[in-house]
Each structure stands twice: as structure tokens, then as C-alpha cells.
Amino acid sequence: MSNLKDIKSEIEKYANDSNLTELQIVDRLQKHYFEKKVNENLKLYKKGKKKVSEITKDLKISPRKFYAILEQKKIEHKKYKKIDSNI
């Protein structure tokens, strides 16, 4: 519990020194650590050691969002096309 108090006090100090609020700082930290986790998982994905389903479960995101991240980072992946059943 004392570690949490230390973190809170550091965030408050940083908020006082900068022009940011505590929530903005926490949001930036969340984005940073999410990106870090994404990059770790992408390395494993490229090597073929981790599947999309495992990564999405680990990151708690949808597969569609994961594929959007892959396209954004220009990482090659298989694209599955929906078959039109009216044909």
C-alpha cells in the first residue's frame, strides 16, 4: 500500500511541475504501457510464437482492432475475405 502512496505523490508532484492534470498523466502512462505491451506481442507474432487470439486476449482488445494495429504498423498478415452467399 505504501508503494501506491509513493506513486500517487510522484504523480501529484509531476502534475504540479507540469501543466498537466493527474488524469492526463495517468492517461499518458496507460498509453505508454499499452504500446509497450503491444510491441512485445508484435515481436512474438512476427516470429510465429503467439497467435492473434492469444494476443487479443492478453491485451483485452478485439481482433479487428489488432488487425488495425498491424496495418498501422505496416506488418504483413493474412487478410480473410468474406464470401458473398448471394452468388
Contact map, one row per residue, 1 for C-alpha under 8 A:
111110000000000000000000000000000000000000000000000000000000000000000000000000000000000
111111000000000000000000000000000000000000000000000000000000000000000000000000000000000
111111100000000000000000000000000000000000000000000000000000000000000000000000000000000
111111110000000000000000000000000000000000000000000000000000000000000000000000000000000
111111111000000000000000000000000000000000000000000000000000000000000000000000000000000
011111111100000000000000000000000000000000000000000000000000000000000000000000000000000
001111111110000000000000000000000000000000000000000000000000000000000000000000000000000
000111111111000000000000000000000000000000000000000000000000000000000000000000000000000
000011111111100000000000000000000000000000000000000000000000000000000000000000000000000
000001111111110000000000000000000000000000000000000000000000000000000000000000000000000
000000111111111000000100100000000000000000000000000000000000000000000000000000000000000
000000011111111100000100000000000000000000000000000000000000000000000000000000000000000
000000001111111110000000000000000000000000000000000000000000000000000000000000000000000
000000000111111111000000000000000000000000000000000000000000000000000000000000000000000
000000000011111111111100100000000000000000000000000000000000000000000000000000000000000
000000000001111111110000000000000000000000000000000000000000000000000000000000000000000
000000000000111111100000000000000000000000000000000000000000000000000000000000000000000
000000000000011111110000000000000000000000000000000000000000000000000000000000000000000
000000000000001111111000000000000000000000000000000000000000000000000000000000000000000
000000000000001101111101100000000000000000000000000000000000000000000000000000000000000
000000000000001000111111100000000000000000000000000000000000000000000000000000000000000
000000000011001000011111110000000000000000000000000000000000000000000000000000000000000
000000000000000000001111111000000000000000000000000000000000000000000000000000000000000
000000000000000000011111111100000000000000000000000000000000000000000000000000000000000
000000000010001000011111111110000000000000000000000000000000000000000000000000000000000
000000000000000000000111111111000000000000000000000000000000000000000000000000000000000
000000000000000000000011111111100000000000000000000000000000000000000000000000000000000
000000000000000000000001111111110000000000000000000000000000000000000000000000000000000
000000000000000000000000111111111000000000000000000000000000000000000000000000000000000
000000000000000000000000011111111100000000000000000000000000000000000000000000000000000
000000000000000000000000001111111110000000000000000000000000000000000000000000000000000
000000000000000000000000000111111111000000000000000000000000000000000000000000000000000
000000000000000000000000000011111111100000000000000000000000000000000000000000000000000
000000000000000000000000000001111111110000000000000000000010000000000000000000000000000
000000000000000000000000000000111111111000000000000000000000000000000000000000000000000
000000000000000000000000000000011111111100000000000000000000000000000000000000000000000
000000000000000000000000000000001111111110000000000000000010000000000000000000000000000
000000000000000000000000000000000111111111000000000000000010000000000000000000000000000
000000000000000000000000000000000011111111100000000000000000000000000000000000000000000
000000000000000000000000000000000001111111110000000000000000000000000000000000000000000
000000000000000000000000000000000000111111111000010000100000000000000000000000000000000
000000000000000000000000000000000000011111111100000000000000000000000000000000000000000
000000000000000000000000000000000000001111111110000000000000000000000000000000000000000
000000000000000000000000000000000000000111111111110000000000000000000000000000000000000
000000000000000000000000000000000000000011111111111100000000000000000000000000000000000
000000000000000000000000000000000000000001111111100000000000000000000000000000000000000
000000000000000000000000000000000000000000111111110000000000000000000000000000000000000
000000000000000000000000000000000000000000011111111000000000000000000000000000000000000
000000000000000000000000000000000000000000011111111000000000000000000000000000000000000
000000000000000000000000000000000000000010011011111101100000000000000000000000000000000
000000000000000000000000000000000000000000001001111111100000000000000000000000000000000
000000000000000000000000000000000000000000001000011111110000001001000000000000000000000
000000000000000000000000000000000000000000000000001111111000001000000000000000000000000
000000000000000000000000000000000000000000000000011111111100000000000000000000000000000
000000000000000000000000000000000000000010000000011111111110000000000000000000000000000
000000000000000000000000000000000000000000000000000111111111111001000000000000000000000
000000000000000000000000000000000000000000000000000011111111100000000000000000000000000
000000000000000000000000000000000000000000000000000001111111000000000000000000000000000
000000000000000000000000000000000100110000000000000000111111100000000000000000000000000
000000000000000000000000000000000000000000000000000000011111110000000000000000000000000
000000000000000000000000000000000000000000000000000000011011111011000000000000000000000
000000000000000000000000000000000000000000000000000000010001111111000000000000000000000
000000000000000000000000000000000000000000000000000110010000111111100000000000000000000
000000000000000000000000000000000000000000000000000000000000011111110000000000000000000
000000000000000000000000000000000000000000000000000000000000111111111000000000000000000
000000000000000000000000000000000000000000000000000100010000111111111100000000000000000
000000000000000000000000000000000000000000000000000000000000001111111110000000000000000
000000000000000000000000000000000000000000000000000000000000000111111111000000000000000
000000000000000000000000000000000000000000000000000000000000000011111111100000000000000
000000000000000000000000000000000000000000000000000000000000000001111111111110000000000
000000000000000000000000000000000000000000000000000000000000000000111111111100000000000
000000000000000000000000000000000000000000000000000000000000000000011111111000000000000
000000000000000000000000000000000000000000000000000000000000000000001111111000000000000
000000000000000000000000000000000000000000000000000000000000000000000111111100000000000
000000000000000000000000000000000000000000000000000000000000000000000111111110000000000
000000000000000000000000000000000000000000000000000000000000000000000110011111000000000
000000000000000000000000000000000000000000000000000000000000000000000100001111100000000
000000000000000000000000000000000000000000000000000000000000000000000000000111110000000
000000000000000000000000000000000000000000000000000000000000000000000000000011111000000
000000000000000000000000000000000000000000000000000000000000000000000000000001111100000
000000000000000000000000000000000000000000000000000000000000000000000000000000111110000
000000000000000000000000000000000000000000000000000000000000000000000000000000011111000
000000000000000000000000000000000000000000000000000000000000000000000000000000001111100
000000000000000000000000000000000000000000000000000000000000000000000000000000000111111
000000000000000000000000000000000000000000000000000000000000000000000000000000000011111
000000000000000000000000000000000000000000000000000000000000000000000000000000000001111
000000000000000000000000000000000000000000000000000000000000000000000000000000000001111
